Amino acid sequence: MAITAAQVKDLREKTGAGMMECKKALVEAEGDVDKAIKVLRERGLAAAAKKSSRSTEEGIVGQYIHAGGKLGVLVEVNCETDFVARTEEFQELVHNLAMHIAATSPRWVRKDDAPESEIEKESEIYRNQAAKEGKPDKVLDRIVQGRIKKFYEETCLYEQPFVKDGDVSVAEYIQSKIATIKENITVRRFSRFKVGE
């Protein structure tokens, strides 16, 4: 099947991928744009996974102050090079993350950052709740696991649904940016300030 320049241009505008990557994806997808987008996402995420072990010692501290000045966020986002830290795309990512933190108030960056004592306490609460609801003993573990997963989604930045696109988690949003920026990116830390708290 012949792929036209117009198809390549259209796919490039939708994904931001390079011309040759778009053409290869369209050929592989036999001209189906939706399938080509899926192919490009899979390739990008695979490339992002390879970059995730690389050191991130550059970056910026971004900030977001909500209208009225009653709520503010500082977030440190790291990348591999100072060059990337100065790009508009990276700075937009940092700003979006700061806005997300302001909106959702996570407690930790990753699941691993949540103290084990906190997880044990929550697990015990969920187990007792499920038992009081009359759930059989054999399903209690599954119920607790499901509720702990939900707890992580509410309290850990990387696990939360991204506020600008609820179909992806913050971790997936960052992975998509790693795929386009072509450098490893990590959130190191954040602080959220609210007047009166």
C-alpha positions, -999 to 999 in steps of 0.1 A, spaced: 0 0 0 13 34 -9 15 60 19 10 96 8 29 126 21 -4 140 34 -9 109 56 26 112 70 21 150 76 -12 143 93 3 116 116 32 139 124 10 167 134 -10 144 157 20 127 174 50 150 171 71 120 158 97 123 131 87 120 94 105 86 89 90 72 121 55 83 109 60 67 75 73 34 90 43 33 114 18 40 86 34 12 65 32 -12 95 -4 -2 102 -13 -5 65 -24 32 64 -47 31 94 -39 63 114 -52 50 147 -31 18 145 -1 39 134 -5 61 165 -6 30 187 26 17 170 43 50 176 32 51 213 45 15 218 78 23 203 81 55 222 73 38 255 98 11 248 125 37 241 115 55 273 118 24 293 154 20 281 162 56 292 147 51 327 180 38 341 200 68 330 212 94 356 192 126 360 212 154 377 201 184 358 166 200 357 146 228 373 125 237 402 91 247 389 63 265 407 26 271 405 7 296 425 -31 293 423 -52 324 417 -56 344 449 -23 333 463 -37 308 488 -22 277 473 13 271 459 35 242 448 73 239 443 84 208 424 119 196 414 120 177 381 153 163 369 165 154 334 199 144 320 212 177 305 209 214 312 201 219 275 168 199 279 160 216 312 159 249 293 135 237 265 100 249 264 86 213 263 104 204 295 93 236 313 57 230 302 60 194 317 72 208 350 44 235 350 18 208 343 32 186 371 31 216 396 -5 223 386 -14 186 390 1 186 425 -18 217 434 -51 201 423 -46 166 437 -25 170 469 -4 138 467 16 128 498 45 110 481 62 109 447 62 71 442 46 40 459 81 31 473 81 64 492 51 55 512 62 43 547 56 6 552 40 14 586 14 35 568 6 7 543 3 -18 572 -21 6 590 -42 11 559 -43 -26 551 -55 -34 586 -83 -8 583 -94 -22 549 -93 -57 562 -115 -48 592 -139 -28 570 -143 -58 546 -148 -82 575 -175 -59 590 -192 -58 556 -195 -96 559 -170 -105 531 -158 -141 533 -122 -147 547 -110 -162 514 -115 -129 495 -103 -105 522 -67 -104 507 -80 -95 473 -102 -68 487 -73 -53 507 -50 -54 476 -76 -36 456 -81 -9 482 -44 -4 487 -41 1 449 -68 28 452 -49 43 482 -17 46 460 -37 62 432 -50 88 457 -17 95 476 12 88 452 20 113 424 31 88 399 0 65 404 -25 93 402 -46 98 370 -32 129 353 -56 158 357 -53 170 321 -59 135 307 -76 110 331 -69 81 308 -32 81 317 -14 81 350 12 108 359 39 81 354 26 74 319 24 111 311 61 114 321 70 83 301 54 99 270 75 130 275 107 108 279 98 93 245 95 127 228 123 146 247 146 116 244 160 119 280 152 103 313 130 125 335 122 120 371 103 140 398 127 143 427 105 160 453 77 185 458 62 207 485 26 219 485 16 249 506 -19 260 514 -28 290 536 -41 278 570 -29 242 567 
